Amino acid sequence: MTKNRIGILVGCIAIVAAVGSVAQAEDQDTHFKIYFGPAYVAPMSDSDVTLGSLDETIEAEDQVGWNVGIEGRFNPWIGLELDYVNANQDVNFAGSTIGDATFSPLTATFDIHVVHTKVVDFYLGPSYSYVNWGDIHLNTNGGTVTGGSEIGTDSSSCWGASLGLDIGIGKHFAIQGGLKYLNTDLEMNNGQTVSVDPLLARLGVAFRF
């Protein structure tokens, strides 16, 4: 599984880098962009599941993690973006925290740059994400409910939508932010599924070449 994720990541980075190189050769107004900064992950949904003898609501809590990404532009209007988010979220069941799990989606977005001046760059587009869920590591409360130390999870893939705004400062530097919605669920190895549907907000710095 780890080798597959590394292969996907390396392949996507190579594609985006190639796009950026071609764009630079054809049009000096286009660019290759690298960005990073904090990301706020806010789950929008929850579900009722059965753990032990209890049938209650389970949900992931809001959490701040980190985000890093790159984009290569085909031309001033169209680009291909790849970004990675990592956040460790507490998991609540029946109103109490039972443990935590890692949420780390790798997302490709087809960006349409609606406004693309040298200072303001506003873009949006559809996204496709490979979501790696870490196992739910249970605390003492979670262990009492389930009788175990963790709940296994499965990776998944999903569609979403993204938008972003860059404010250029000089030729190569920008302040950037964005929102992304992913229509994804947390699939547990016990056969139950938890609706998550997170909204991801990012704010950071970008370097454009």
C-alpha positions as CSV (number, residue, x, y, z in Angstrom):
1,M,0.0,0.0,0.0
2,T,2.8,2.4,0.9
3,K,4.7,1.7,-2.3
4,N,1.5,2.4,-4.3
5,R,1.0,5.7,-2.6
6,I,4.6,6.7,-3.2
7,G,4.3,5.7,-6.9
8,I,1.1,7.8,-7.3
9,L,2.7,10.8,-5.6
10,V,5.9,10.6,-7.7
11,G,3.9,10.2,-10.9
12,C,1.6,13.2,-10.2
13,I,4.6,15.4,-9.3
14,A,6.3,14.5,-12.5
15,I,3.2,15.4,-14.5
16,V,2.7,18.7,-12.8
17,A,6.4,19.6,-13.1
18,A,6.3,18.8,-16.9
19,V,3.2,20.9,-17.3
20,G,5.0,23.8,-15.6
21,S,8.1,23.4,-17.7
22,V,6.1,23.5,-21.0
23,A,4.1,26.4,-19.8
24,Q,7.2,28.5,-19.0
25,A,8.7,27.7,-22.3
26,E,5.6,28.8,-24.2
27,D,4.4,31.8,-22.1
28,Q,6.3,33.9,-19.6
29,D,2.9,34.9,-17.9
30,T,2.4,31.3,-16.8
31,H,4.2,29.7,-13.9
32,F,5.1,26.7,-11.8
33,K,4.0,27.3,-8.2
34,I,5.0,25.7,-4.9
35,Y,3.0,26.5,-1.7
36,F,2.7,25.5,1.9
37,G,1.0,26.5,5.1
38,P,-1.6,25.5,7.7
39,A,-4.9,23.8,6.8
40,Y,-8.1,23.7,8.8
41,V,-10.2,20.5,8.4
42,A,-13.9,20.8,9.3
43,P,-16.0,17.6,8.9
44,M,-19.5,18.5,7.7
45,S,-21.2,15.2,8.3
46,D,-21.5,12.4,10.9
47,S,-23.1,8.9,11.1
48,D,-24.7,6.5,13.6
49,V,-22.7,3.3,14.1
50,T,-22.5,0.4,16.5
51,L,-19.5,0.0,18.7
52,G,-19.6,-2.6,21.4
53,S,-23.2,-2.6,22.6
54,L,-23.8,1.0,21.8
55,D,-25.5,2.5,18.8
56,E,-24.6,6.2,18.8
57,T,-23.3,9.0,16.6
58,I,-19.6,9.0,15.6
59,E,-17.9,12.1,14.1
60,A,-14.4,13.5,13.6
61,E,-13.6,16.9,15.2
62,D,-12.3,20.0,13.5
63,Q,-8.5,20.1,13.5
64,V,-5.6,22.3,12.2
65,G,-3.0,20.4,10.1
66,W,-0.6,21.3,7.3
67,N,-0.8,21.6,3.6
68,V,1.7,21.6,0.8
69,G,1.1,21.7,-3.0
70,I,2.4,22.5,-6.5
71,E,0.7,23.7,-9.7
72,G,1.9,23.7,-13.3
73,R,0.1,26.0,-15.8
74,F,-0.8,24.9,-19.4
75,N,-1.5,28.6,-20.2
76,P,-2.6,31.7,-18.2
77,W,-6.1,30.2,-17.8
78,I,-5.6,26.5,-17.1
79,G,-3.5,24.6,-14.6
80,L,-3.0,21.2,-12.9
81,E,-2.6,21.3,-9.1
82,L,-1.5,18.6,-6.7
83,D,-1.7,19.1,-3.0
84,Y,-1.3,17.0,0.2
85,V,-3.0,17.7,3.6
86,N,-2.2,16.0,6.9
87,A,-4.2,16.4,10.0
88,N,-4.7,14.3,13.2
89,Q,-8.3,14.4,14.2
90,D,-10.0,13.4,17.5
91,V,-12.9,11.0,17.0
92,N,-16.0,11.4,19.1
93,F,-18.6,8.7,19.9
94,A,-21.7,9.3,21.9
95,G,-20.4,12.7,22.8
96,S,-17.0,11.6,24.2
97,T,-13.6,11.4,22.6
98,I,-12.7,7.7,22.1
99,G,-9.4,8.2,20.1
100,D,-7.8,9.9,17.1
101,A,-7.1,9.2,13.4
102,T,-5.0,10.7,10.7
103,F,-6.7,12.3,7.7
104,S,-4.3,12.7,4.8
105,P,-5.8,13.3,1.3
106,L,-3.6,13.6,-1.9
107,T,-5.7,15.7,-4.3
108,A,-5.4,16.6,-8.0
109,T,-7.4,19.6,-9.1
110,F,-8.0,20.9,-12.7
111,D,-7.7,24.7,-12.1
112,I,-9.5,27.3,-14.2
113,H,-8.0,30.7,-13.5
114,V,-11.0,33.0,-13.9
115,V,-9.0,36.1,-12.9
116,H,-5.3,36.0,-13.6
117,T,-3.6,39.4,-13.2
118,K,0.0,39.9,-11.9
119,V,-1.4,40.7,-8.5
120,V,-4.7,38.9,-8.2
121,D,-5.2,35.2,-9.2
122,F,-8.6,33.6,-8.6
123,Y,-9.2,30.0,-9.7
124,L,-11.5,27.1,-9.2
125,G,-12.1,23.6,-10.5
126,P,-13.0,20.0,-9.9
127,S,-10.9,17.8,-7.7
128,Y,-10.2,14.1,-7.4
129,S,-8.6,12.8,-4.1
130,Y,-7.0,9.7,-2.8
131,V,-7.7,9.7,0.9
132,N,-5.5,7.8,3.3
133,W,-7.2,7.3,6.7
134,G,-5.1,6.2,9.5
135,D,-6.4,3.6,12.0
136,I,-8.5,5.0,14.8
137,H,-6.2,4.7,17.8
138,L,-8.4,4.3,20.9
139,N,-7.9,5.9,24.3
140,T,-9.0,4.4,27.6
141,N,-12.6,5.4,27.0
142,G,-12.6,3.9,23.4
143,G,-11.0,0.7,24.7
144,T,-13.7,0.4,27.3
145,V,-16.4,0.8,24.6
146,T,-15.0,-1.6,22.0
147,G,-12.8,-3.9,24.0
148,G,-9.8,-3.2,21.7
149,S,-6.9,-0.7,21.1
150,E,-7.8,0.4,17.6
151,I,-10.3,0.3,14.8
152,G,-8.9,-0.4,11.3
153,T,-9.8,1.8,8.4
154,D,-9.5,1.6,4.6
155,S,-8.2,4.2,2.1
156,S,-10.7,5.6,-0.3
157,S,-11.0,8.0,-3.3
158,C,-13.6,10.7,-4.0
159,W,-14.5,13.7,-6.0
160,G,-14.6,17.3,-4.8
161,A,-14.4,21.0,-5.7
162,S,-11.8,23.6,-5.0
163,L,-11.2,27.3,-5.2
164,G,-8.3,29.5,-4.4
165,L,-7.0,33.1,-4.4
166,D,-3.4,34.3,-4.7
167,I,-2.3,37.8,-3.9
168,G,1.0,38.5,-5.6
169,I,3.8,40.4,-3.7
170,G,6.6,41.0,-6.2
171,K,7.5,38.7,-9.1
172,H,7.9,35.4,-7.3
173,F,6.1,35.6,-4.0
174,A,2.4,35.4,-3.1
175,I,0.0,35.0,-0.1
176,Q,-2.5,32.4,-1.0
177,G,-5.7,30.8,0.5
178,G,-8.4,28.4,-0.6
179,L,-11.3,26.2,0.2
180,K,-11.8,22.6,-0.9
181,Y,-14.8,20.2,-0.3
182,L,-14.3,16.5,-0.5
183,N,-17.3,14.1,-0.7
184,T,-15.6,11.3,1.3
185,D,-16.5,8.7,3.9
186,L,-14.4,6.9,6.6
187,E,-14.7,3.2,5.9
188,M,-14.0,1.1,9.0
189,N,-12.7,-2.5,8.8
190,N,-15.8,-3.7,10.8
191,G,-17.9,-3.0,7.7
192,Q,-19.4,0.3,8.9
193,T,-19.1,3.7,7.1
194,V,-18.9,7.2,8.6
195,S,-19.9,10.2,6.5
196,V,-17.2,12.9,6.9
197,D,-17.6,15.3,3.9
198,P,-14.8,17.7,5.1
199,L,-14.4,21.3,4.1
200,L,-10.7,22.2,4.0
201,A,-9.5,25.8,4.4
202,R,-5.9,26.7,3.7
203,L,-3.8,29.8,4.1
204,G,-0.1,30.0,3.3
205,V,2.7,31.4,1.1
206,A,3.5,30.5,-2.5
207,F,6.6,30.8,-4.6
208,R,6.0,31.2,-8.4
209,F,8.6,30.7,-11.1
